[in-house]
């Protein structure tokens, strides 16, 4: 039988343990999201570079075509 004096402390302990579990879960989720964000940021940077290169090649080609007139 639980002593009524101990009951609030057990409830508090249970809530603290639940909060610790939630904090760990959120920390892991945050770590995963930051990793994914970094991956997307790198991919975006690479795509931007490729886009700039394609734009430069296209501008060079257009300049050559205009010179053929």
Protein Blocks (a to p, Z undefined) as FASTA:
>chain_A
ZZfklmmmmmmmmmmmmmmmmmmmmmmmmmmmmmmmmmmmmmmmmmmmmmmmmmmmmmmm
mmmmmmmZZ
